[in-house]
Amino acid sequence: MIALQLAIIALALVLPDSVVAATNKTPLFTDGLAPHFNKDISNIPHPKTDSRHNGVPVPQACKDHAKDAKCDVSKVTARRVKYDDCEDPWVLCRCDDANMSMDTLELRWAKVPTGIRSYTGAILAVKASGCSGLNYGGQFIAFSGDCDDTVFLHEAGHSLDAGFSGEQRWTGAVNNSSCVPDDYSNASPAENWTQNNVIVTWAKHYGGWPKVLAKNSEAGCLKPQFDVINNDKRIKTAQNAKKCLRNNVRRLQTSTLTNRRLSAATLRLLLRMAMSR
């Protein structure tokens, strides 16, 4: 997951095992992204909730991943939420002892820009110390512990990635850059892409470029990566969207959630990389 002050693990399931490979670039933000990108995000404008329905059927994926977290699946509840920036609802799931309340889930998910939020079908909250996030195939996100707004943005960014980070144009941009956003960005191409997208999204939606990018000449070390993200038509459409995207975007409808998992080998690799940070 995002390299904040918490011990956070992000596992992006959009890439096959063979593509998950660490890089070894100098981090621009040696203290992580949190000191530069977490400030004031709690106060950003967000869509209002048009309707909410509690006690809706719990999708099977929520049950499966709750079971993984040692949560009694009989105590998992679901809420269907419709925000005023989208005609379609999202399903939010929660174990009864999760750190985050259902209202917190609803609010923090609303703060993810609608075009990026459109790429994920449902989310789940379970109990844990600290915070971790799992993004399953870009379709379903499980949050463990009390995760802040920036973590929601990071995990949703894995869904927006949709394989972009495995393409040659991204590899080329990274090779042509002398740095990555932070140390955790070295964990894999998917983590690096998503960290760059956090910065791009922050600059567009949450208050401009942070000082280290606006004034520090070293920020040019990220330019090739920023350029390839900013010049992609699909990403620009998602970043600029005022209403949710509906055509072939929310690939996983909440009524047909499936359970896609990483192989054990990839899971162990990413866990080792994350825990060594």
Rosetta blueprint (number, residue, H / E / L):
1 M L
2 I L
3 A L
4 L L
5 Q L
6 L L
7 A L
8 I L
9 I L
10 A E
11 L E
12 A E
13 L L
14 V L
15 L L
16 P L
17 D H
18 S H
19 V H
20 V L
21 A L
22 A L
23 T L
24 N L
25 K L
26 T E
27 P E
28 L E
29 F E
30 T L
31 D L
32 G L
33 L L
34 A H
35 P H
36 H H
37 F H
38 N L
39 K L
40 D L
41 I H
42 S H
43 N H
44 I L
45 P L
46 H L
47 P L
48 K L
49 T E
50 D E
51 S E
52 R E
53 H E
54 N E
55 G L
56 V L
57 P L
58 V L
59 P L
60 Q H
61 A H
62 C H
63 K H
64 D H
65 H H
66 A H
67 K H
68 D H
69 A L
70 K L
71 C L
72 D L
73 V H
74 S H
75 K H
76 V E
77 T E
78 A E
79 R E
80 R E
81 V E
82 K E
83 Y E
84 D L
85 D L
86 C L
87 E L
88 D L
89 P L
90 W E
91 V E
92 L E
93 C E
94 R E
95 C E
96 D L
97 D L
98 A L
99 N L
100 M L
101 S L
102 M H
103 D H
104 T H
105 L H
106 E H
107 L H
108 R H
109 W H
110 A H
111 K L
112 V L
113 P L
114 T H
115 G H
116 I H
117 R H
118 S L
119 Y L
120 T L
121 G L
122 A E
123 I E
124 L E
125 A E
126 V E
127 K L
128 A L
129 S L
130 G L
131 C E
132 S E
133 G E
134 L E
135 N E
136 Y E
137 G L
138 G L
139 Q L
140 F E
141 I E
142 A E
143 F E
144 S E
145 G E
146 D L
147 C L
148 D L
149 D H
150 T H
151 V H
152 F H
153 L H
154 H H
155 E H
156 A H
157 G H
158 H H
159 S H
160 L H
161 D H
162 A L
163 G L
164 F H
165 S H
166 G H
167 E L
168 Q H
169 R H
170 W H
171 T H
172 G H
173 A H
174 V H
175 N H
176 N L
177 S L
178 S L
179 C E
180 V E
181 P E
182 D E
183 D H
184 Y H
185 S H
186 N H
187 A H
188 S L
189 P H
190 A H
191 E H
192 N H
193 W H
194 T H
195 Q H
196 N H
197 N H
198 V H
199 I H
200 V H
201 T H
202 W H
203 A H
204 K H
205 H H
206 Y H
207 G H
208 G L
209 W L
210 P L
211 K H
212 V H
213 L H
214 A H
215 K L
216 N L
217 S H
218 E H
219 A H
220 G H
221 C H
222 L H
223 K H
224 P H
225 Q H
226 F H
227 D H
228 V H
229 I H
230 N H
231 N L
232 D L
233 K H
234 R H
235 I H
236 K H
237 T H
238 A H
239 Q H
240 N H
241 A L
242 K L
243 K L
244 C L
245 L L
246 R L
247 N L
248 N L
249 V L
250 R L
251 R L
252 L L
253 Q L
254 T H
255 S H
256 T H
257 L L
258 T L
259 N L
260 R L
261 R L
262 L L
263 S L
264 A H
265 A H
266 T H
267 L H
268 R H
269 L H
270 L H
271 L H
272 R H
273 M H
274 A H
275 M H
276 S L
277 R L
